[in-house]
């Protein structure tokens, strides 16, 4: 890719604060097409962003589709060969889009390239599904300077470069997920089909973390926490059931199942509502997934 106009940025929002989204968009090259996917019927900042930026398109889904289906919705509107999925609480480094052209040009056989973090964070941007291999990678990642491109099994979904030419269609994410594990599932299926997944130390971003949508509002924080806890556990079981088998998923999640159940009772007895809700919703999410129910919990305010 010699020109930046063969790249489209897809940003999925939901009740995102204007300032956070503005910081994200200001860090994107003005020659790059941007599609904002608002996971509701109305994007309240539409007029502001369309007036301020000529390279933006806004599309509302009509309901809260979550991360995976929201990105599928946006990717189906992409007309370029490459798409960059960004969470709205991401800020790209100043040289990001100069480097992204070089990265693609040198490695055009990739399916997915994950970005790495510029800010201090204990979280890894990539890893391996094999536990032993992943532990070795964890130990070396923060101690040694990384190569420009590392072949990995998975990358985080907050900033992913997608080579759409490597996918049969643009519905690349499993629609059954609502939140969490979508990108791991995508990377797993990509690996299983012989696709190449990399992590790039040249593509650096700043990630605020949990500031991209409803979590940024104090009024919605409690409901957002319940939503996250429920879906974290639902997706955790579903990922292992889908990609391994049901028995493996049960064994893998049994400790979390009993722990969340017992802790929800304990915190109920001592009248600690925040912790009670935390473990209760983790238990319920896992229970729903174990018995095969859909990931349809949306809370009171996130439909």
N, C-alpha and C positions, 0 to 999 in steps of 0.2 A: 504494500500500500504506500503510494507516494504522496497522496493527498489526504488531508484531514477530512475532506467531505465524503469519504467512504466509511465514515464512522458516525454512529448515532448514539447519544447518551439517553438511557432510559432511567427515570427517577420515579419511583412509586411513593406517593404521599398519602397521608391520612391525618387530617387535622394538624398538619405540620405548621409550626410557627414560621411566620414570614421571614424573620431575621435568619433563622437557621437555614432555610431553603435558599435565601438570597446569598448567603455566604458560600453555599455549595455551587450555585450557578455562576457566581462571579469568578470562581476558580476554574471554570470550563472555558476552553478556547471559543471565541465568538464565531469562528468559522464552522464549528461543530453543531450539527442539528441536535436539539434536545426535545425529548418527549416527556412531559410531566403527566403521569398517570395518577389521577386523584381517585382513591378508593371510596367514592361516595357519589351522590347525585350532583354536587355543586362544589367547585373549587373557589373558595371565597377570595383568593388573591389573584384570580385569573386576569382581571383588568390590569392590575399593577405589573405583573410579569410580562404580559403580552405587549404592553406599552414600552417597557424598559428594555426588552430584549427581542430582537427581530428573528432570532434563530430558535424560538420556542414554539412548540405545539402543545396544547393542553387537551387531554382526553379524560372524561369522567366515566368510571365503570358503571355507576348507578347503584352500587352496593359495595360493602367491604369484602373484597375478594382475598385479602391477605397478601403475603409476599409473593408466593409462587405464581398464583393465577393473575395477580396484578401485573407481574413482569411479563407473563405470557401475553396478556392483553396489550401491553406496550410493544413487545417484540413483534407482534403481528402487524404493527403499524410502521415498522422499520423497513426502509427500502435500500439500505446500504448492506454491504457484505459483513460488516463488523458492528457489534453493539457493545457498549460499555454500560453495565448495570451499576448504578450508584445508589446507595441509601442517601436520603436527603441530609443526614448529619455527617456527610463526608465533605472534606475540603481537599482538593487536589493540589499538590505542590506546583510551584510556578513553572517548572520545566516538564511537567507531567505529559503534556500533549505533544511536545517536541520529541520526547523519548518514546511515546507510544507508537509513533510512526516507524521509528527505527526498530522497536521490538517486533512489530508485526512484519516488517520487511525481512528481518533476519530469520524469523521463525513462523513462516506462513502455514505450516502443517499442523499447528496447534488447534485444539478444540476450545480449551478454556485456559486463560491466564489470570491468576489472582494477584492482586496488588498487596503490598506490604505497608506497615504502619510507620509513619515518621515520628509520631508522638510516643512517649513512654507508655507501654501497656504490657501487662503480664500475659496477654492472650497471643497465641500463635496464629499467624495468618494462613497457615497451611499445615499439612501433616500426612500421615499414612494410616490406613485401616489396620494393618498388621501392628499389633501392640508392641512387639519388640523393636521393629523398625521405627515406629513412632517415638518410642522412648529415647532411642539414639538420636533421632532428629531433634527432639525437644532439648536434650542436653547440649547439643552443639549449636543450636540456632542463635542463641543470645550471646554465646561466647566467641564465635568466629564470624568474620566478615562473609556474607553470603555471595555466592556466584550470581551473575546477572539473571540467570534463569535456572531454576531447579525443578527437575521432574518430581512431582508429588502425586499423591492419590486424591487429595481434596484441598480446596481453598475456601476461605470464608466468603459469604455472599454479599458483604457490604460494598465490595468493589470488584467486579468480575468483567474481564474482557472476553466476549463470546465471538467465536468465528462461526457465523451462521451458515457458512457453506458446508460445514461438517455435520449439520443436523438435517434430518429429513423434513421437518417442519419447525415452526417457530413456537410451538407449545412444548418447550423443552423441560418445563418443571411439572412434576406430578401434581395434578389438581387436587388430590386428596389431602395434601398438607394445607394448613392455614398459616402456621407460624412455626419456625424452627425446623432444622434438618433438611429443608428443601435443597440447599446447595450441596450438602453432603450426598443426598440421594442422586442429584444430577451428576455429580462427579463420579459416584460409584457406577452408575449406568454408563457413563462415558468411558470409564476405564474398562468395564466389562465388554464394551463394543470395540475396544482397540483404539479409542481416542486418546489424545495426549493432553494431560493437565499439568500446568506449570505454575510456579510462584515466581514473580519477578521482583528483584530488589531494585530495579531501575524505576519501577512504577510505584511511587510512594504517595500515600494519602494520610491526612489527619482524620481520625475517627472520634467523634464526641461520645458515641455509645449511648443507646437508648434515648436519644433526643430527636429521632427522626419523625415521630408521629405523636400519637396520643400520650406517650410517656413524658412528653415535654410539659404537659399541663398538670399543675398540682391538683386541680379539681378532679382530674381523671386518673390520678396516680394509683389509687387503691383498686379501682376497677381494672386498670391496665396490668397491675401486678397479678391479679387473679387470672386474667386472660393469658398472661405469659406462663404462669405456673401450670395452668391446665394444659395448654398446648405444648409446652416443653415436654411433659410426660406423655401426652398422646402421641406426639411425633417420634419420641424416643423409642417407644415400643413398635410403632408402625414401621419405622426405618429398619429395625432388625428383623421384624416378621417378614417384610417384603424382600429384603436383600439376603437373608439367610434362611431361617425357617421359624415356625411358630414356637416350637419347643426351645430353640436357642433364645428367642426373644423373651420367653417367660423366665428362663434361667437368668438371663442378663438383667432383667428388671425386677426380679423378686425381692432383692434387698431394698430397693427404693419403694416398692409397693408396701411392704410391712412397716418400713421406717416412717413413711408418710402417714399411714393409717394410725400407728401408735402415737406419733407426735401430734396429730390432729386431736386425738382424744386427750392427751396430756395438757395441751395448751387450752383446750376447752375447759378442763377441770380447774385450771388456775386463772381462768378469765383473761387470757392473753389473746385478744381477737386478731391482731395482725399476724402472729405466728400460727394461730389456728387456721386462718384463711389460707395462708401460704401452703401448709401441708395438706389441708383438706382439698384444695383445688388441684394439687399435684396428685393426690390419691384418686380423685374423681377422673382426671384426665387419663391417667394410666388405666383405671378400671374400664372406662369407655373404650379405650383402644384394645384392651385385652379381649373384651367380649365382642369386638368387631363393629362398634358403633362409629359413626362418622365424626369428623372433627368440626362439629357444628356449634360449639359453644362460642358465643360472642359477647357474653356479659350483658349488662343493662344498657350500655351506651355506645356500643361499637358495631351496630348493624349497618 
